[in-house]
Amino acid sequence: MAAREDRHVYIALFDRFARENVPGALELLALVPAGESREMAVRALADSWSRINPEATLTWAQNLPDAADRNVALESALRELAPRDPTRAITLASQSLTGHSVERVVLPAFQILAGTDPKRASALLELLPPSDIQTLAATDVARALAQRNPEEALAWAKSLAIDFTQWLAVTNVLFVWAQKDQLAAARYVVDLPPSPGLDYIAGQFAAVMAQKPPDAILWAEALATESARDAAFVTIASTWAQRAPLDALRWAESLAREPLRTNALAGAHLSWRLRDAPAAKAWLDASRLPPATKAKILAPR
């Protein structure tokens, strides 16, 4: 309890000193021992000072000799900078920050920049190493580009080097495109040639198509590969079951081929269980499905 109270004292003290007496705050900081209390003191000082004099705070943070202090102070300074100059914040963060601090600065900055200058944001992605941060930032950029020109956004998304990042970006472009022209977006997926990413893209986009299950089924049947069709069918069953579980399960039962039939049943039943577990259980208990199939339907996914 005492340690927690000490940390709150440091936060309050350095927040006030940064607003009233920066030189005094800097002298006092030298007396704070390393550890969580010092981290909080550095963060409180940088947060408050950056609201008063952001450039001075940034310069101070960049020149701190201790790496841990520098990372904490720079994160605060760059988070303040991001709304005003997201390009600079992204550039400095990618060059200077470490650990989760990179994510906490870069992702909000990319969201801001993607909303105002998505082409600039797309160019800055190359500053980020292949990582979850790059993938999440690419998703924001893809959606922003798609708002302006879906075809150009798709061309950009397909240029991304990491396969999964590319698939996720393409899917997000399609989601945005479908809000404006669902038929065109659906036709694009149907026209995609066989590729490693087709199953993922088809499975994700099927959730959009499944708002009208009969049309979704016809669309899925036109996809280029059996595995893509299967991925789409399972998503259709899952999404359909959110609104009409019995209809979705009857359709899934009508599928002739395994393991598609069981996978579609499992997807539909899981959607129903999440919304009405007793009703879903009662249906499965009363069904004439073999015990082995019932076990597969209930298996964790």
C-alpha positions as CSV (number, residue, x, y, z in Angstrom):
1,M,0.0,0.0,0.0
2,A,2.8,2.4,0.9
3,A,4.6,1.8,-2.4
4,R,1.4,2.5,-4.3
5,E,0.9,5.7,-2.3
6,D,4.5,6.7,-3.1
7,R,3.9,6.2,-6.8
8,H,0.8,8.4,-6.7
9,V,2.8,11.1,-4.8
10,Y,5.5,11.1,-7.5
11,I,2.8,11.5,-10.2
12,A,1.1,14.4,-8.5
13,L,4.4,16.0,-7.5
14,F,6.0,15.9,-11.0
15,D,2.8,16.9,-12.7
16,R,2.7,20.0,-10.6
17,F,6.4,20.8,-10.9
18,A,6.3,20.5,-14.7
19,R,3.5,23.1,-14.8
20,E,5.2,25.5,-12.3
21,N,9.0,24.9,-12.2
22,V,10.5,22.7,-14.9
23,P,14.1,23.3,-13.8
24,G,13.2,22.2,-10.3
25,A,11.4,19.2,-11.6
26,L,14.5,18.1,-13.5
27,E,16.7,18.5,-10.5
28,L,14.2,16.5,-8.3
29,L,14.0,13.8,-10.9
30,A,17.7,13.0,-10.5
31,L,16.9,12.0,-6.9
32,V,14.2,9.4,-7.7
33,P,15.5,5.8,-7.6
34,A,15.2,3.5,-10.6
35,G,12.1,1.4,-10.8
36,E,8.3,1.9,-11.2
37,S,8.3,5.1,-9.2
38,R,10.9,6.7,-11.5
39,E,9.0,5.6,-14.6
40,M,5.8,7.3,-13.2
41,A,7.8,10.4,-12.3
42,V,9.3,10.6,-15.8
43,R,6.0,10.0,-17.5
44,A,4.2,12.6,-15.3
45,L,6.9,15.2,-16.0
46,A,6.9,14.6,-19.8
47,D,3.1,14.5,-20.0
48,S,2.6,17.8,-18.3
49,W,5.6,19.6,-19.8
50,S,4.7,18.5,-23.4
51,R,1.3,20.2,-23.0
52,I,3.1,23.5,-22.2
53,N,6.2,23.3,-24.4
54,P,6.1,20.2,-26.6
55,E,9.3,20.9,-28.6
56,A,11.4,21.5,-25.4
57,T,10.0,18.3,-24.0
58,L,10.8,16.3,-27.1
59,T,14.4,17.6,-27.2
60,W,14.9,16.8,-23.5
61,A,13.4,13.3,-24.0
62,Q,15.7,12.6,-27.0
63,N,18.8,13.5,-25.0
64,L,18.1,11.6,-21.8
65,P,21.2,9.4,-21.2
66,D,19.3,6.5,-19.6
67,A,17.5,4.3,-22.2
68,A,14.5,3.5,-19.9
69,D,14.0,7.1,-19.0
70,R,14.4,8.1,-22.7
71,N,11.8,5.5,-23.9
72,V,9.2,6.6,-21.3
73,A,9.7,10.4,-21.9
74,L,9.7,10.0,-25.7
75,E,6.5,8.0,-25.7
76,S,4.8,10.9,-23.8
77,A,6.3,13.5,-26.1
78,L,5.4,11.7,-29.3
79,R,1.8,10.9,-28.2
80,E,1.4,14.6,-27.7
81,L,3.0,15.3,-31.1
82,A,0.9,12.7,-33.1
83,P,-2.3,14.8,-33.5
84,R,-0.3,17.8,-34.7
85,D,2.3,16.0,-36.9
86,P,1.5,12.3,-37.2
87,T,4.2,11.8,-39.9
88,R,6.9,13.1,-37.6
89,A,5.6,11.1,-34.7
90,I,5.6,7.9,-36.7
91,T,9.1,8.5,-38.0
92,L,10.6,9.3,-34.6
93,A,8.7,6.4,-32.9
94,S,9.9,3.9,-35.4
95,Q,13.5,5.1,-35.0
96,S,13.6,5.6,-31.3
97,L,11.1,3.7,-29.2
98,T,11.2,0.1,-28.0
99,G,8.7,-2.4,-26.8
100,H,5.0,-1.6,-26.5
101,S,5.7,2.1,-26.6
102,V,6.1,1.8,-30.4
103,E,2.5,0.5,-30.7
104,R,1.0,3.0,-28.3
105,V,2.4,5.9,-30.4
106,V,2.4,4.5,-34.0
107,L,-1.1,3.0,-34.2
108,P,-3.0,6.2,-33.1
109,A,-0.7,8.3,-35.3
110,F,-1.4,6.0,-38.3
111,Q,-5.1,6.3,-37.7
112,I,-4.8,10.1,-37.7
113,L,-2.7,10.2,-40.8
114,A,-4.7,7.7,-42.7
115,G,-7.8,9.9,-42.2
116,T,-6.1,12.9,-43.7
117,D,-3.5,11.6,-46.1
118,P,-3.8,7.9,-46.7
119,K,-1.3,7.8,-49.5
120,R,1.3,9.4,-47.2
121,A,0.4,6.8,-44.5
122,S,0.8,4.0,-47.0
123,A,4.3,5.2,-47.9
124,L,5.3,5.3,-44.2
125,L,4.4,1.7,-43.6
126,E,7.8,0.7,-44.9
127,L,9.3,2.3,-41.8
128,L,7.8,-0.4,-39.7
129,P,9.4,-3.9,-39.5
130,P,7.1,-6.9,-40.3
131,S,5.0,-7.2,-37.1
132,D,1.6,-7.0,-35.6
133,I,2.0,-3.2,-35.5
134,Q,2.6,-3.1,-39.3
135,T,-0.4,-5.3,-39.9
136,L,-2.8,-3.2,-37.8
137,A,-1.5,0.0,-39.3
138,A,-2.0,-1.5,-42.8
139,T,-5.6,-2.2,-42.0
140,D,-6.2,1.4,-41.1
141,V,-4.5,2.6,-44.2
142,A,-6.4,0.1,-46.4
143,R,-9.8,1.3,-45.1
144,A,-8.9,4.9,-45.6
145,L,-7.7,4.4,-49.1
146,A,-10.8,2.4,-50.0
147,Q,-13.0,5.3,-48.9
148,R,-11.4,7.3,-51.8
149,N,-10.8,4.6,-54.5
150,P,-11.4,0.9,-53.9
151,E,-9.5,-0.2,-57.0
152,E,-6.4,1.8,-56.1
153,A,-6.7,0.6,-52.5
154,L,-6.8,-3.1,-53.7
155,A,-3.7,-2.5,-55.9
156,W,-1.8,-1.1,-53.0
157,A,-3.0,-3.9,-50.6
158,K,-1.8,-6.6,-53.1
159,S,1.7,-5.0,-53.1
160,L,2.3,-5.6,-49.4
161,A,5.1,-8.1,-48.8
162,I,3.7,-10.1,-45.9
163,D,1.0,-12.5,-47.0
164,F,-1.3,-12.3,-44.0
165,T,-1.0,-8.5,-43.9
166,Q,-1.9,-8.4,-47.6
167,W,-4.9,-10.7,-47.1
168,L,-6.2,-8.6,-44.2
169,A,-5.7,-5.3,-46.1
170,V,-7.6,-6.7,-49.1
171,T,-10.4,-7.9,-46.9
172,N,-10.8,-4.5,-45.2
173,V,-10.8,-2.8,-48.6
174,L,-13.6,-5.1,-49.7
175,F,-15.6,-4.4,-46.5
176,V,-15.5,-0.7,-47.3
177,W,-16.2,-1.2,-51.0
178,A,-19.2,-3.4,-50.2
179,Q,-20.8,-0.5,-48.3
180,K,-20.9,1.4,-51.5
181,D,-21.2,-1.4,-54.1
182,Q,-21.6,-4.8,-52.7
183,L,-22.2,-6.4,-56.1
184,A,-18.8,-5.1,-57.4
185,A,-17.0,-6.2,-54.3
186,A,-18.6,-9.7,-54.5
187,R,-17.7,-10.0,-58.2
188,Y,-14.1,-9.1,-57.4
189,V,-13.8,-12.0,-54.9
190,V,-15.4,-14.4,-57.4
191,D,-12.9,-13.4,-60.1
192,L,-9.9,-14.0,-57.8
193,P,-7.7,-16.8,-59.1
194,P,-6.7,-19.7,-56.8
195,S,-4.1,-18.5,-54.3
196,P,-3.1,-19.0,-50.7
197,G,-5.1,-16.0,-49.6
198,L,-8.3,-16.8,-51.4
199,D,-9.7,-19.0,-48.6
200,Y,-9.1,-16.3,-46.0
201,I,-10.6,-13.5,-48.1
202,A,-13.6,-15.6,-49.2
203,G,-14.2,-16.7,-45.6
204,Q,-14.1,-13.2,-44.3
205,F,-16.2,-11.5,-47.0
206,A,-18.8,-14.2,-46.7
207,A,-20.0,-12.5,-43.5
208,V,-21.0,-9.5,-45.6
209,M,-22.8,-11.7,-48.2
210,A,-24.6,-13.8,-45.5
211,Q,-27.0,-11.0,-44.8
212,K,-28.9,-12.5,-47.7
213,P,-28.2,-16.3,-47.3
214,P,-29.7,-17.5,-50.7
215,D,-27.6,-14.9,-52.6
216,A,-24.6,-15.7,-50.4
217,I,-24.8,-19.4,-51.2
218,L,-25.0,-18.7,-55.0
219,W,-22.0,-16.4,-54.7
220,A,-19.9,-18.9,-52.7
221,E,-20.7,-21.7,-55.3
222,A,-19.0,-19.5,-57.9
223,L,-15.7,-19.2,-56.1
224,A,-12.6,-20.5,-57.8
225,T,-11.6,-23.4,-55.4
226,E,-13.3,-25.9,-53.2
227,S,-11.4,-24.8,-50.2
228,A,-12.5,-21.2,-50.7
229,R,-16.1,-22.3,-51.2
230,D,-15.9,-24.3,-48.0
231,A,-14.5,-21.4,-46.0
232,A,-17.3,-19.2,-47.3
233,F,-20.0,-21.8,-46.5
234,V,-18.9,-22.1,-42.9
235,T,-19.0,-18.4,-42.5
236,I,-22.4,-18.2,-44.1
237,A,-23.7,-20.8,-41.7
238,S,-22.2,-19.0,-38.7
239,T,-23.5,-15.6,-39.7
240,W,-26.9,-16.9,-40.7
241,A,-27.4,-18.6,-37.4
242,Q,-27.1,-15.3,-35.6
243,R,-30.5,-14.4,-36.9
244,A,-32.1,-17.7,-37.8
245,P,-30.3,-20.6,-36.2
246,L,-32.8,-23.3,-37.2
247,D,-32.7,-22.3,-40.9
248,A,-28.9,-22.2,-40.8
249,L,-28.6,-25.6,-39.2
250,R,-31.1,-27.1,-41.6
251,W,-29.1,-25.8,-44.5
252,A,-25.8,-27.0,-43.0
253,E,-27.3,-30.5,-42.5
254,S,-28.2,-30.5,-46.2
255,L,-24.6,-30.3,-47.3
256,A,-23.4,-33.6,-48.6
257,R,-19.7,-33.4,-48.3
258,E,-17.5,-33.9,-45.2
259,P,-15.8,-32.2,-43.4
260,L,-17.7,-29.2,-44.8
261,R,-21.1,-30.4,-43.4
262,T,-19.8,-30.9,-39.8
263,N,-17.8,-27.6,-39.9
264,A,-20.8,-25.7,-41.1
265,L,-23.0,-27.3,-38.4
266,A,-20.3,-26.5,-35.8
267,G,-20.1,-22.9,-36.9
268,A,-23.9,-22.4,-36.9
269,H,-24.3,-24.2,-33.5
270,L,-21.6,-22.1,-31.9
271,S,-23.3,-18.9,-33.0
272,W,-26.5,-20.1,-31.5
273,R,-24.8,-21.3,-28.3
274,L,-23.3,-17.8,-27.8
275,R,-26.8,-16.3,-28.0
276,D,-29.0,-18.9,-26.5
277,A,-27.1,-21.8,-25.0
278,P,-30.1,-23.7,-23.6
279,A,-32.0,-23.7,-26.9
280,A,-28.8,-24.7,-28.8
281,K,-28.2,-27.6,-26.4
282,A,-31.8,-28.8,-26.7
283,W,-31.6,-28.9,-30.5
284,L,-28.4,-30.8,-30.5
285,D,-29.7,-33.3,-27.8
286,A,-32.8,-33.9,-29.9
287,S,-31.1,-34.2,-33.3
288,R,-30.4,-37.6,-34.9
289,L,-26.8,-36.7,-35.7
290,P,-24.3,-39.4,-34.7
291,P,-22.6,-39.0,-31.4
292,A,-19.2,-38.5,-33.1
293,T,-20.6,-35.6,-35.1
294,K,-22.2,-34.1,-32.0
295,A,-18.8,-34.3,-30.3
296,K,-17.1,-32.5,-33.2
297,I,-19.8,-29.8,-33.2
298,L,-19.1,-29.1,-29.5
299,A,-15.3,-29.3,-29.8
300,P,-13.4,-26.1,-29.0
301,R,-12.6,-24.0,-32.0
